[in-house]
């Protein structure tokens, strides 16, 4: 394969084929992190008996800072994996072009180890090596144990960020509502704000846990309970840390 043709193949192979449904995994884990970390901030602030305005400031600061950091980490991690795959893919194309007998023998050894032998083995080798793209694809999977990610690293990072914001906002809804309501309504609801936040966040945990079970193909009930437990554990820990620190400082 000429350098120009190899570049053409490389660029055409870099097109991402994933649909929005394929990013549900990123939405789920972004949502879990967003809801857990923001609710932990709310719980810690509530344990320290901080004012609603302070809770809103801390909550939104965490929401955007942690969400952005998480999305950047997701983007860079997946981009690095994609670049590593493409680097090794270029190497395999070069080896198929310049060392065909060596690469053919490697194909033979791979399928011989799988139990193929004799004429059937040679037929398998002939079929695979008759198409260069198929040949390289087999080498990537069987020799290097590498598969290409069809999802865009940018979209993975973006979906993580959007999910982190949307689901992570839920623990703050009660406090934002209280802060923007008139004084009488605020006084009436002040003592129940944390309880309302717990209820709304629990519903978010149930929803995100159900989605997680869909992504991982696991038990719905187990996934929901696991998400609820982890969120509750983080909130309880934060609440008591905030309460203890408030007692020590004040």
JOFEN-V896443 format. One record per backbone hydrogen bond with DSSP energy under -0.5 kcal/mol. NH is the residue of the N-H (numbers start at 1). CO is the residue of the C=O. Records with the same first field share a line. If there is no record, write none. Layout:
BEGIN
NH=CO, CO
END
This chain:
BEGIN
6=2
7=3
8=4
9=5
10=6
11=7
12=8
13=9
14=10, 11
15=12
17=150
18=150
22=19
23=20
24=21
27=23
28=24
29=25
30=26
31=27
32=28
33=29
34=30
35=31
36=32
37=33
38=34
39=35
40=36
41=37
42=38
43=39
44=40
45=41
46=42
47=43
48=44
49=46
50=45
55=51
56=52
57=53
58=54
59=55
60=56
61=57
62=58
63=59
64=60
65=61
66=62
67=62, 63
68=64
69=65
70=66
71=67
72=68
73=69
74=70
75=71
76=72
77=73
78=74
79=75
80=76
81=77
82=78
83=79
84=80
85=81
86=82
87=83
88=84
89=85
90=86
91=87
92=88
93=89
94=90
95=91
96=92
97=93
98=94
99=95
103=99
104=100
105=101
106=102
107=103
108=104
109=105
110=106
111=107
112=108
113=109
114=110
115=112
116=111
120=117
121=117
122=118
123=119
124=120
125=121
126=122
127=123
128=124
129=125
130=126, 127
131=128
135=131
136=132
137=133
138=134
139=135
140=136
141=137
142=138
143=138, 139
144=139
146=140
150=148
156=152
157=153
158=154
159=155
160=156
161=157
162=158
163=159
164=160
165=161
166=162
167=163
168=163, 164
169=165
170=167
172=169
173=169, 170
176=172
177=173
178=174
179=175
180=176
181=177, 178
186=182
187=183
188=184
189=185
190=186
192=189
193=190
196=192
197=193
198=194
199=195
200=196
201=197
202=198
203=199
204=200
205=201
206=202
207=203
208=204
209=205
210=206
211=207
212=208
213=209
214=210
215=211
216=212
217=213
218=213
223=219
224=220
225=221
226=222
227=223
228=224
229=225
230=226
231=227
232=228
233=229
234=230
235=231
236=232
237=233
238=234
239=235
240=236
241=237
242=238
243=239
244=240
245=241
246=242
247=243
248=244
249=245
250=246
END
